[in-house]
Amino acid sequence: MLTLVLAVATVILLAASTLGRIPVHQWWARICEFPRLQIASLAAVCLVLSLFAAPDWRLGLVLVNALVIAVQLRRILPYTRLMPIKVKRTEKDGDPQRCVTLLVANVLTPNRDAPKLIEQIKAHQPDVVLTLESDNWWQNQLDPVLDEGWPHSVKVPLDNLYGMHLYSRLPLEEAEIRWLIQDDIPSIHAWLRLPSGERVRFYALHPRPPAPSESETSLWRDGELLLVGQMIDQHPQPTLAAGDLNDVAWSRSTRMFCRVSHMMDPRRGRGMFSTFHAKYPFLRWPLDHIFVSEHFTLTRMQRLEEIGSDHFPFMATLCLQPSRKDEHDAPEADGEDRQDAAETIDEAQQQRQGS
């Protein structure tokens, strides 16, 4: 019986690992990219138990589970402390006038624990607060608290789980709300004016996830990410991009976004900082992101306490140090990446026109 159970479990884990590598947009394939750590952990358990399987099956089960572990570790190891950091640390010469602290919080629209988020904002005093899934109720809770200390804002209250609010101590310039791929999914594009007087381009994103209740394909999500990646690539200035991407750090689409845009993930070499799901410790992965151009170094980054949402807030302090950009190994897209990105964007835009 043990051998049969292990064989079935091993086949399922191998199938999930294989589906995660297939370059298609169907949700049932893309969802397999999310639980890589969980798949690797289950494969490790199966590998150990395989030592007690029937002799004729033992070697095969051990080898297949070892293969599954290797496939998964290849993607998740860069987001552990075992690998080199991607975004360099801010040294003591970092000028506070050139630094920005950004807090990203998917509040979960039905959640009514606004005091928990407000308490953390007051405690950590970020320069910029980005909330996602925030509707009019959330705006009514946050405005009285944040409008004075964070007077610059862009507010998009929606009741479709894709509202967003941007509150900032720093002046917001040329701020605009754009609907890039879908008419009900906003994004915020703006410039942040640092105390030093320098400007930083900022993108706030929350694309629709590939899931049966949301979208049967990842095409719209991938198209939006890659379209923003193209925008960043065309204007190589100091840039921050943040939000709930409904995509994990190690996915094919997120890695392609980084290559197309030359943006870097400060998680790499530091840890996963998994922000979802706040209620289920075994089912957690990094869904909320802050990406930076090579002009920045990282002072600190942390996952904050739960706020009643299914996401943890995520916060980072970044310093503009363009003199150190040569220390970074920013990702680069090749011709195939650019062609794939262009085709994905075109397909997503065509589907939008046909919907």
C-alpha atoms as one frame of an Amber mdcrd trajectory, in Angstrom:
protein
   0.000   0.000   0.000   2.848   2.412   0.862   4.460   1.821  -2.525   1.205
   2.504  -4.378   0.553   5.727  -2.446   4.123   6.903  -3.055   3.878   6.075
  -6.760   0.672   8.101  -7.164   2.061  11.025  -5.168   5.311  10.964  -7.146
   3.472  10.994 -10.473   1.381  13.974  -9.335   4.472  15.894  -8.195   6.285
  15.119 -11.451   3.244  16.211 -13.478   2.997  19.492 -11.555   6.710  20.123
 -12.093   6.380  19.403 -15.807   3.313  21.615 -16.273   5.131  24.514 -14.602
   7.755  24.385 -17.345   5.381  24.419 -20.328   5.254  27.917 -21.958   1.459
  28.207 -22.233  -0.981  30.684 -20.660  -3.667  28.273 -19.413  -4.332  28.757
 -15.704  -3.931  25.051 -14.839  -0.342  25.160 -16.119   0.627  28.566 -14.747
  -0.736  27.799 -11.289   1.884  25.041 -11.013   4.597  27.726 -10.848   3.327
  28.995  -7.502   3.882  26.174  -4.960   7.450  25.258  -5.901   8.629  25.167
  -2.290   5.645  23.042  -1.301   6.206  20.621  -4.202   9.902  20.318  -3.321
   9.040  19.683   0.344   6.511  16.988  -0.513   8.979  15.393  -2.921  11.584
  15.326  -0.161   9.125  13.500   2.110   8.307  11.054  -0.684  11.994  10.479
  -1.334  12.642   9.517   2.284   9.581   7.259   2.412  10.641   5.668  -0.880
  13.513   4.042   0.966  10.851   1.811   2.570   8.990   1.047  -0.685   8.955
  -2.315  -2.439  12.449  -3.149  -3.771  11.370  -3.151  -7.425  10.024   0.404
  -7.097  12.513   1.870  -4.652  15.210   3.176  -7.026  12.723   4.615  -9.509
  10.791   6.477  -6.830  13.981   7.880  -5.303  15.295   9.082  -8.669  12.013
  10.691  -9.782  11.558  12.519  -6.481  15.179  13.654  -6.593  14.526  15.010
 -10.097  11.429  16.889  -8.865  13.431  18.414  -6.012  16.210  19.478  -8.401
  13.742  21.079 -10.839  12.057  23.059  -8.067  15.270  24.085  -6.293  16.647
  25.501  -9.525  13.935  28.163  -9.399  13.610  28.816  -5.673  17.261  28.763
  -4.551  17.972  32.292  -5.921  15.394  33.533  -3.384  17.259  32.112  -0.405
  20.283  33.280   1.567  22.305  30.516  -0.070  22.741  32.611  -3.232  24.354
  36.032  -3.862  22.229  39.122  -3.322  20.998  40.869  -6.464  20.450  44.410
  -5.165  23.455  45.670  -3.233  23.212  46.895   0.338  23.131  50.595   1.076
  26.415  51.603   2.665  26.852  54.149   5.447  27.340  56.891   2.866  23.715
  56.525   1.731  22.071  59.957   1.766  18.685  59.902   3.586  17.542  62.652
   1.240  17.838  60.163  -1.616  16.033  57.282   0.094  12.406  56.186  -0.032
  10.501  53.713   2.137   7.616  52.008   0.340   4.871  49.947   1.986   2.666
  47.697  -0.174  -0.504  46.216   1.333  -3.205  44.148  -0.329  -5.935  44.851
   2.200  -8.549  42.315   0.926 -11.710  44.255   0.093 -14.080  42.501   2.593
 -11.513  42.870   5.393 -12.576  45.410   8.024  -9.409  45.457  10.150  -8.310
  48.903   8.974  -6.896  49.820  12.438  -4.260  47.081  12.065  -2.935  48.585
   8.834  -3.147  52.139  10.175  -1.212  51.105  13.279   1.598  49.681  11.152
   1.717  52.745   8.914   2.049  54.958  11.995   4.682  52.661  13.499   6.892
  52.402  10.405   6.246  55.842   8.875   6.834  54.879   5.221   7.240  57.631
   2.654   4.842  55.933   0.252   1.854  53.679   0.981   0.267  51.602  -1.777
  -2.943  49.747  -0.951  -4.538  47.189  -3.239  -8.107  45.836  -3.295  -9.099
  49.072  -1.534 -12.624  50.351  -2.168 -14.595  53.370  -0.943 -14.901  51.890
   2.561 -11.134  51.570   2.827 -10.666  55.067   1.436 -13.008  56.438   4.110
 -10.914  54.713   6.791  -7.530  55.792   5.458  -8.196  59.352   4.319  -8.710
  60.902   7.780  -5.464  59.327   8.992  -3.212  59.696   5.944  -4.357  62.827
   4.121  -2.410  65.127   6.461   0.861  63.198   6.821   0.773  61.760   3.290
  -0.841  64.680   1.408  -0.031  63.553  -2.145  -2.309  60.823  -3.383  -3.911
  58.970  -6.271  -7.149  57.185  -5.416  -8.917  54.516  -7.469 -11.664  53.063
  -5.231 -13.254  50.039  -6.897 -15.467  47.246  -5.602 -14.160  44.637  -8.080
 -11.093  43.670  -5.959  -8.815  45.855  -8.125  -9.073  49.238  -6.452  -5.809
  50.906  -5.434  -4.756  53.921  -3.403  -1.388  55.634  -3.396  -0.542  57.944
  -0.468   2.799  59.743  -0.403   4.811  62.167   1.705   6.851  62.807  -1.413
   5.378  64.977  -4.168   3.737  62.982  -6.951   4.300  64.473 -10.388   2.641
  63.652 -13.715   0.510  61.076 -11.910  -1.999  59.233 -14.043  -4.303  56.239
 -13.848  -3.984  53.919 -16.811  -5.993  50.874 -17.895  -3.313  49.032 -19.811
  -4.807  45.715 -20.903  -8.255  45.429 -19.332 -10.822  48.179 -18.845 -11.501
  47.234 -15.218  -7.863  46.792 -14.079  -6.123  50.093 -13.228  -2.462  50.899
 -12.781  -0.884  54.075 -11.411   2.043  55.757 -13.143   3.805  58.709 -11.512
   7.067  60.401 -10.648   8.212  60.606  -7.017  10.169  63.746  -6.126  12.771
  62.791  -3.510  13.853  65.287  -0.800  17.126  65.615  -2.736  15.143  67.040
  -5.667  15.739  64.006  -7.896  12.845  62.216  -9.554  12.050  58.502  -9.567
   9.584  56.834 -11.916   6.981  54.718 -10.101   4.528  52.077 -11.342   1.774
  50.542  -9.185   0.328  47.306 -10.570  -2.276  44.684  -9.724  -3.045  42.521
 -12.778  -5.711  39.811 -12.824  -4.486  36.335 -11.769  -4.816  33.075 -13.717
  -7.503  31.248 -11.732 -10.875  29.688 -12.568 -12.757  32.412 -10.664 -10.795
  35.227 -12.322  -9.329  34.281 -15.689  -8.770  30.963 -17.443  -5.518  32.318
 -18.846  -2.512  34.247 -17.568  -2.392  36.196 -20.838  -3.832  39.444 -19.475
  -1.564  39.384 -16.429   1.508  38.567 -18.482   0.615  41.161 -21.121   0.303
  43.928 -18.527   3.593  43.030 -16.824   5.488  42.886 -20.104   3.912  46.093
 -21.408   5.154  47.918 -18.311   8.501  46.192 -18.804   8.697  47.635 -22.309
   7.852  51.111 -20.989  10.653  50.901 -18.444  13.082  49.616 -21.064  12.285
  52.517 -23.394  12.970  55.095 -20.674  15.940  53.828 -18.621  15.611  56.147
 -15.632  15.603  55.432 -11.884  12.444  53.346 -11.515  10.430  51.480  -8.903
   7.592  49.074  -9.700   5.415  47.618  -6.959   2.173  45.826  -6.277   0.439
  42.499  -6.012   1.421  40.966  -9.340  -0.613  37.800  -8.740   2.564  36.053
  -9.795   5.441  34.527  -7.872   8.973  35.891  -7.980  10.356  32.803  -9.767
   7.709  32.447 -12.482   8.482  32.526 -16.181   6.519  35.752 -16.705   8.026
  37.627 -13.736  11.549  36.640 -14.744  10.847  37.753 -18.304   9.471  41.053
 -16.988  12.763  41.585 -15.138  14.819  40.810 -18.243  12.749  43.024 -20.539
  12.744  45.956 -18.083  16.248  45.394 -16.599  14.596  45.580 -13.173  15.933
  43.672 -10.179  14.230  41.804  -7.370  15.707  42.697  -3.949  14.457  39.360
  -2.609  17.169  37.509  -4.488  19.839  36.330  -2.080  17.816  37.543   0.922
  14.813  35.249   1.236  11.344  34.666  -0.118   9.449  37.090   2.145   6.276
  35.220   1.216   3.265  37.533   1.507   0.395  35.167   0.617  -1.477  33.331
   2.140  -1.420  35.013   5.558  -3.837  32.481   7.072  -2.176  29.254   5.899
   1.556  28.968   6.711   2.097  25.921   4.491   0.537  27.634   1.469   2.687
  30.739   1.188   4.577  32.277  -1.690   5.843  35.753  -2.699   2.989  37.498
  -4.532   3.606  41.131  -3.525   6.642  42.736  -5.079   8.921  45.753  -5.179
  11.256  45.859  -8.191  14.065  48.372  -8.605  16.278  49.611 -11.399  20.053
  49.341 -11.113  20.201  52.898  -9.736  19.089  51.754  -6.254  20.552  49.981
  -3.276  18.563  48.344  -0.484  18.673  49.536   3.123  16.121  47.128   4.557
  13.209  44.970   3.548  10.636  43.217   5.692   7.306  41.460   5.742   5.089
  43.146   8.308   2.492  41.732  10.700  -0.864  40.487   9.430  -3.672  43.011
   8.999  -6.691  40.722   8.681  -6.077  40.274   4.952  -4.977  37.166   3.096
  -1.764  39.106   2.301   0.928  40.393   4.625   2.097  43.976   4.024   5.552
  44.228   2.462   7.960  47.132   2.999  11.377  48.181   1.711  13.686  51.164
   2.052  15.647  51.933  -1.113  18.303  54.548  -1.747  19.082  56.210  -5.052
  22.795  55.629  -5.632  23.365  55.736  -9.403  27.126  55.870  -8.858  26.922
  52.220  -7.757  24.862  50.903 -10.664  27.904  49.226 -12.193  28.016  46.971
  -9.118  24.714  45.450 -10.195  24.228  42.672 -12.683  20.847  43.752 -14.038
  19.032  41.108 -16.108  19.132  41.474 -19.883  16.602  40.340 -22.473  17.752
  38.597 -25.622  16.047  38.678 -28.993  13.828  35.714 -28.165  12.647  37.376
 -24.944  11.752  40.554 -26.794   9.879  38.664 -29.477   7.976  36.593 -26.906
   7.114  39.740 -24.953   5.877  41.557 -28.059   3.739  38.584 -29.097   2.240
  38.233 -25.615   1.376  41.932 -25.459  -0.163  41.881 -28.957  -2.251  38.817
 -28.137  -3.455  40.320 -24.851  -4.399  43.602 -26.556  -6.239  41.770 -29.330
  -8.244  39.782 -26.793  -9.086  43.023 -25.036 -10.404  44.470 -28.288 -12.427
  41.330 -28.923 -13.929  41.151 -25.437
